[in-house]
Amino acid sequence: MTRTLLVLAVMIGVAPAAWADDAAGDAQHGAKLFAADGCYQCHGYVGQGSIRTGPALAPAVIPMSAFTAQLRKPMDKMPAYTEVVLSAGDIADIYAYLKSLPKPPNPADVALLQN
């Protein structure tokens, strides 16, 4: 888990221009795969993550190449998703789903959170 957090911290520091290797995908199909293949169990239904189960995947999505590499040969306790389980198209769809998720609202703009 520590190694994954270190890698993600390094990736977050990468300039957004370096994240331009997005692949086109079907976000609706990706949402179905995200649930059907169990991604939500560790990363939450909207990729919010948890300190105990898995890192956040959205709204700041890592580059597609790093995303695919982590799925194929995971660093920590995550199971590997081989081509038999997820095709390259399926990965692109899941990636598109994660990229489609909106950023959460600014807490300062949520009336319920104000004094």
VMD Tcl script that draws the C-alpha trace (Angstrom):
set ca {
  {0.00 0.00 0.00}
  {2.83 2.41 0.81}
  {4.41 1.85 -2.59}
  {1.10 2.54 -4.33}
  {0.62 5.78 -2.40}
  {4.15 6.89 -3.30}
  {3.58 6.19 -6.99}
  {0.24 8.00 -6.94}
  {1.77 10.98 -5.15}
  {4.45 11.22 -7.83}
  {1.83 10.96 -10.58}
  {-0.32 13.67 -9.04}
  {2.68 15.97 -9.24}
  {2.93 15.40 -12.99}
  {1.75 18.29 -15.15}
  {-1.71 17.78 -16.69}
  {-0.20 18.01 -20.18}
  {1.58 14.73 -19.50}
  {-1.80 13.11 -18.93}
  {-2.88 13.62 -22.53}
  {-2.62 9.93 -23.42}
  {-6.35 9.42 -22.87}
  {-8.02 6.72 -24.90}
  {-11.54 7.11 -26.21}
  {-14.01 4.92 -24.39}
  {-17.67 4.45 -23.52}
  {-18.23 5.89 -20.04}
  {-21.63 4.22 -19.61}
  {-20.21 0.79 -20.39}
  {-17.23 1.61 -18.15}
  {-19.58 2.33 -15.23}
  {-21.17 -1.09 -15.67}
  {-17.77 -2.79 -15.81}
  {-16.53 -0.85 -12.77}
  {-19.41 -2.35 -10.78}
  {-19.49 -5.80 -12.40}
  {-15.76 -6.45 -12.07}
  {-15.66 -5.39 -8.42}
  {-13.62 -2.19 -8.74}
  {-16.15 -0.45 -6.49}
  {-15.39 -2.84 -3.63}
  {-12.04 -1.19 -2.97}
  {-12.32 2.15 -4.77}
  {-15.97 3.07 -4.09}
  {-18.76 3.46 -6.65}
  {-17.49 6.83 -7.80}
  {-13.78 6.11 -7.47}
  {-13.48 8.03 -4.19}
  {-11.24 5.37 -2.65}
  {-10.59 4.57 0.98}
  {-7.47 4.62 3.10}
  {-8.15 1.00 4.09}
  {-9.10 -0.57 0.79}
  {-7.72 1.32 -2.18}
  {-6.69 4.74 -3.45}
  {-9.01 7.27 -5.03}
  {-9.27 6.89 -8.79}
  {-11.34 9.99 -9.54}
  {-11.75 12.84 -10.17}
  {-7.96 13.16 -10.74}
  {-7.35 10.19 -13.01}
  {-3.79 8.98 -13.57}
  {-2.52 8.69 -17.17}
  {-4.07 5.89 -19.23}
  {-0.73 4.10 -19.60}
  {-0.20 4.02 -15.82}
  {-3.84 2.99 -15.28}
  {-3.46 0.06 -17.69}
  {-0.12 -0.97 -16.20}
  {-1.61 -1.03 -12.68}
  {-4.54 -3.17 -13.87}
  {-2.32 -5.64 -15.71}
  {0.49 -5.90 -13.12}
  {-0.70 -4.37 -9.84}
  {1.77 -3.16 -7.23}
  {0.03 -4.19 -4.04}
  {-2.87 -6.41 -3.00}
  {-5.01 -5.62 -6.03}
  {-5.73 -8.62 -8.26}
  {-4.36 -8.59 -11.80}
  {-6.87 -7.98 -14.60}
  {-5.46 -9.87 -17.58}
  {-6.65 -9.53 -21.16}
  {-8.94 -12.52 -20.48}
  {-10.76 -10.54 -17.78}
  {-10.60 -6.99 -19.23}
  {-9.86 -6.21 -22.86}
  {-8.04 -3.02 -23.85}
  {-11.45 -1.66 -24.89}
  {-12.91 -2.48 -21.47}
  {-10.03 -0.64 -19.79}
  {-10.62 2.38 -22.03}
  {-14.31 2.29 -21.07}
  {-13.56 2.17 -17.33}
  {-11.04 4.97 -17.80}
  {-13.65 7.04 -19.65}
  {-16.10 6.44 -16.79}
  {-13.60 7.66 -14.21}
  {-12.77 10.72 -16.32}
  {-16.50 11.50 -16.66}
  {-17.06 11.74 -12.92}
  {-17.55 15.34 -11.75}
  {-15.38 16.94 -9.14}
  {-17.06 17.19 -5.74}
  {-18.47 20.60 -4.80}
  {-16.35 23.07 -2.92}
  {-17.28 22.71 0.79}
  {-17.56 26.51 1.00}
  {-20.43 26.31 -1.53}
  {-22.45 23.69 0.38}
  {-25.03 25.46 2.54}
  {-25.42 22.55 4.93}
  {-21.73 22.78 5.86}
  {-21.88 26.47 6.72}
  {-22.36 27.81 10.27}
}
mol new
graphics top color blue
foreach p $ca { graphics top sphere $p radius 0.5 }
foreach p [lrange $ca 0 end-1] q [lrange $ca 1 end] { graphics top cylinder $p $q radius 0.2 }
display resetview
